[in-house]
Amino acid sequence: MKFLLDTHIWIWSHVEPERLTPRVAAALEAPDAELWLSPISIWEFLLLVERGRLRLQGEAHEWIEEAWSRVPMQEAPLNREIARRSRTVALPHQDPADRFLAATAQVFELTLVTDDAMLLKGRGFKKLANR
């Protein structure tokens, strides 16, 4: 199964794995699991650090590289199809990061792993709820 991690799921998996449900943790650790991350999640992570909503020991770019080396992932590229679909994906809100993540899941046929209630209300892409 191919999973696109929402930003908070990616962060929790490294710093607060107990926040992942047993179902989600098992799915992500399964031998056939293929983990994907969007550059949008890196961008959101950096914004959280810059705004002081996430505190790190050390530099943000070092944390990203260390996290990537501990759990290698596929990088989901941003492309014009994702940009186009970000405007038509069925979501109940206009949050640009969420729209890009949902469109990425749709374009690459990935299952979006999230705890975000608004993303879970979306249609037209596969989701795995951390609930």
C-alpha positions in Angstrom: 0.0 0.0 0.0 1.2 3.5 -0.9 0.7 6.1 1.9 1.1 9.9 1.6 1.7 11.2 5.1 -0.1 14.4 6.2 2.4 16.8 7.9 1.3 16.1 11.4 1.4 12.3 10.9 5.0 12.6 9.6 6.0 14.7 12.6 4.2 12.5 15.1 5.8 9.4 13.7 9.1 10.8 14.7 8.5 12.8 17.9 5.2 11.4 19.3 4.6 8.0 17.8 2.1 7.2 20.6 -0.3 9.6 18.9 -0.6 7.2 16.0 -3.4 4.7 16.4 -2.4 1.1 16.4 -4.1 0.6 13.0 -2.1 3.5 11.4 1.2 2.5 13.1 0.8 -1.1 11.8 -0.1 0.1 8.3 2.9 2.4 8.1 5.2 -0.3 9.4 3.9 -3.1 7.2 6.6 -4.7 5.0 4.7 -3.7 1.8 4.1 -0.1 3.0 5.5 2.6 0.7 5.7 5.9 2.4 5.5 9.2 0.5 5.9 12.8 1.6 5.0 16.0 -0.2 7.4 19.0 -0.3 4.3 20.8 1.0 4.8 19.0 4.3 8.4 20.1 4.5 7.1 23.7 3.9 4.4 23.3 6.6 7.0 21.9 9.1 9.3 24.9 8.5 6.4 27.3 9.0 5.5 25.6 12.3 9.1 26.0 13.5 9.4 29.6 12.3 6.1 30.5 14.1 7.3 28.8 17.3 4.5 26.2 17.2 7.0 23.5 17.0 10.3 23.6 19.1 13.3 21.7 18.1 16.7 21.0 19.5 18.9 22.1 16.7 18.2 23.4 13.2 15.1 22.6 11.2 17.0 21.5 8.1 19.0 19.1 10.2 15.9 17.6 11.7 14.4 17.1 8.3 17.5 15.3 7.0 17.7 13.1 10.1 14.1 12.2 9.9 14.5 11.4 6.2 17.5 9.2 6.8 15.8 7.3 9.7 12.7 6.6 7.6 13.4 6.9 3.9 10.4 8.0 1.8 9.4 8.7 -1.7 9.2 12.4 -2.5 5.9 13.2 -4.2 6.8 15.9 -6.7 4.7 18.9 -7.3 3.6 19.2 -10.9 1.1 21.1 -13.0 -1.5 18.3 -12.7 -1.4 18.5 -8.9 -1.6 22.3 -9.1 -4.6 22.0 -11.4 -6.4 19.4 -9.3 -5.7 21.4 -6.1 -8.3 23.8 -7.3 -10.9 21.1 -8.1 -10.4 18.5 -5.4 -13.5 18.0 -3.3 -12.7 19.6 0.1 -14.9 21.5 2.4 -12.4 24.3 2.8 -9.8 26.3 0.9 -6.6 25.6 2.9 -3.9 25.6 0.2 -1.6 23.0 1.9 -4.5 20.6 2.4 -5.7 21.1 -1.2 -2.2 20.2 -2.5 -1.9 17.1 -0.3 -5.4 15.9 -1.4 -4.5 16.5 -5.0 -1.2 14.7 -4.6 -3.0 11.7 -3.2 -5.4 11.8 -6.1 -2.8 12.2 -8.8 -0.4 9.5 -7.6 -3.1 7.2 -6.3 -1.9 7.3 -2.7 -3.8 6.9 0.5 -3.6 10.1 2.6 -2.9 9.3 6.2 -4.4 12.1 8.3 -6.1 13.0 11.6 -7.4 16.2 10.0 -11.2 16.2 10.2 -11.5 18.5 7.2 -9.3 16.3 5.0 -11.3 13.3 6.1 -14.4 14.9 4.8 -12.8 15.2 1.3 -13.9 13.1 -1.6 -12.2 11.7 -4.6 -9.0 10.4 -2.9 -8.2 7.5 -0.6 -7.8 8.3 3.1 -6.6 6.4 6.2 -7.9 8.1 9.4 -5.8 8.2 12.5 -8.9 7.8 14.6 
